[in-house]
Amino acid sequence: IFESMPVAIENAIKFGKEVPGLNELNSKDFATIINVKIFDFFMIINSILFIEGESYLHTMHGHVYTRFWMNLIRGKEIVDELFEFMDVFNGIHLTKKEKGLLIALIFTMSGKK
């Protein structure tokens, strides 16, 4: 998963450069926004891989980053909250376009949360 992050960051940067307003920021401010919002971007883009309480995220080497491994790495409490959120998020059945709009909103929102 950690090896996959550069690809996620690159995708977030490409997406962010297409968002009106963000593409006008200086590189330092743009990088700060990407760093603060990268987790949100990654989770929305990969939300489809969270199915009925299990994760089907794949690493660059073809391994599956299951809930079991998430519990070991991140801790059960955080993982339970993440899966609870993903169940609700996936339950609203957003289209790719709607997810794109949501990501643009998240990138332009102030604050770290």
C-alpha positions as CSV (number, residue, x, y, z in Angstrom):
1,I,0.0,0.0,0.0
2,F,2.8,2.4,0.9
3,E,4.4,1.8,-2.5
4,S,1.1,2.7,-4.2
5,M,1.0,6.1,-2.6
6,P,3.2,7.9,-5.2
7,V,0.7,6.8,-7.8
8,A,-2.2,8.1,-5.7
9,I,-0.4,11.4,-5.1
10,E,0.4,11.8,-8.8
11,N,-3.3,11.2,-9.6
12,A,-4.4,13.7,-6.9
13,I,-2.0,16.3,-8.3
14,K,-3.3,15.8,-11.9
15,F,-6.9,16.1,-10.7
16,G,-6.1,19.1,-8.5
17,K,-4.5,20.9,-11.4
18,E,-7.8,20.7,-13.3
19,V,-9.8,22.2,-10.5
20,P,-10.5,25.9,-11.1
21,G,-8.8,28.0,-8.5
22,L,-6.5,25.3,-7.3
23,N,-4.6,25.4,-10.6
24,E,-3.8,29.1,-9.9
25,L,-2.2,28.5,-6.5
26,N,1.6,28.7,-6.0
27,S,3.3,25.4,-5.8
28,K,3.9,25.5,-2.1
29,D,0.2,26.1,-1.3
30,F,-0.9,23.6,-3.8
31,A,1.4,20.9,-2.3
32,T,0.0,21.7,1.2
33,I,-3.5,21.2,0.0
34,I,-2.6,17.9,-1.7
35,N,-0.8,16.7,1.4
36,V,-3.7,17.5,3.7
37,K,-6.4,16.0,1.4
38,I,-4.6,13.0,-0.1
39,F,-6.3,10.5,2.2
40,D,-9.8,11.8,1.4
41,F,-8.9,11.6,-2.3
42,F,-7.6,8.1,-2.0
43,M,-10.6,6.8,-0.1
44,I,-13.2,8.3,-2.4
45,I,-11.4,7.0,-5.5
46,N,-11.1,3.5,-4.0
47,S,-14.4,3.4,-2.2
48,I,-15.7,0.8,-4.6
49,L,-13.1,-1.6,-3.2
50,F,-14.7,-1.6,0.3
51,I,-17.5,-4.2,0.1
52,E,-19.6,-5.6,3.0
53,G,-17.0,-5.0,5.7
54,E,-14.0,-6.1,3.7
55,S,-11.3,-4.3,1.7
56,Y,-10.2,-5.4,-1.7
57,L,-7.4,-2.8,-2.2
58,H,-4.5,-4.2,-4.1
59,T,-0.9,-3.3,-3.6
60,M,1.5,-2.8,-6.5
61,H,2.7,-6.3,-6.1
62,G,-0.8,-7.8,-6.3
63,H,-1.4,-8.4,-2.6
64,V,-4.8,-7.6,-1.2
65,Y,-4.8,-5.1,1.7
66,T,-7.6,-6.7,3.7
67,R,-9.3,-5.6,6.8
68,F,-7.2,-8.1,8.8
69,W,-4.0,-6.2,7.7
70,M,-5.6,-2.8,8.2
71,N,-6.4,-3.8,11.8
72,L,-2.8,-4.8,12.4
73,I,-1.3,-1.7,10.8
74,R,-3.8,1.0,11.7
75,G,-5.7,-0.5,14.7
76,K,-9.1,-2.0,15.0
77,E,-10.9,1.2,16.3
78,I,-9.8,3.3,13.4
79,V,-10.5,0.6,10.9
80,D,-14.0,0.0,12.3
81,E,-14.7,3.7,11.9
82,L,-13.3,3.7,8.4
83,F,-15.5,0.8,7.3
84,E,-18.6,2.2,9.0
85,F,-18.0,5.4,6.9
86,M,-17.4,3.5,3.7
87,D,-20.6,1.5,4.2
88,V,-22.6,4.7,4.4
89,F,-20.6,6.4,1.6
90,N,-21.1,3.5,-0.7
91,G,-24.7,3.3,0.2
92,I,-25.4,6.6,-1.5
93,H,-24.2,5.1,-4.9
94,L,-22.4,8.2,-6.3
95,T,-21.5,8.1,-10.0
96,K,-17.9,8.8,-11.1
97,K,-18.9,12.4,-12.0
98,E,-20.4,12.9,-8.6
99,K,-17.3,11.5,-6.9
100,G,-15.2,13.9,-9.0
101,L,-17.3,16.9,-7.8
102,L,-17.1,15.7,-4.2
103,I,-13.3,15.5,-4.5
104,A,-13.1,19.0,-6.0
105,L,-15.2,20.3,-3.1
106,I,-13.0,18.6,-0.6
107,F,-9.9,20.0,-2.2
108,T,-11.3,23.5,-1.9
109,M,-12.6,23.3,1.6
110,S,-10.6,25.0,4.3
111,G,-9.3,23.1,7.3
112,K,-7.7,19.7,7.8
113,K,-10.9,17.7,8.3
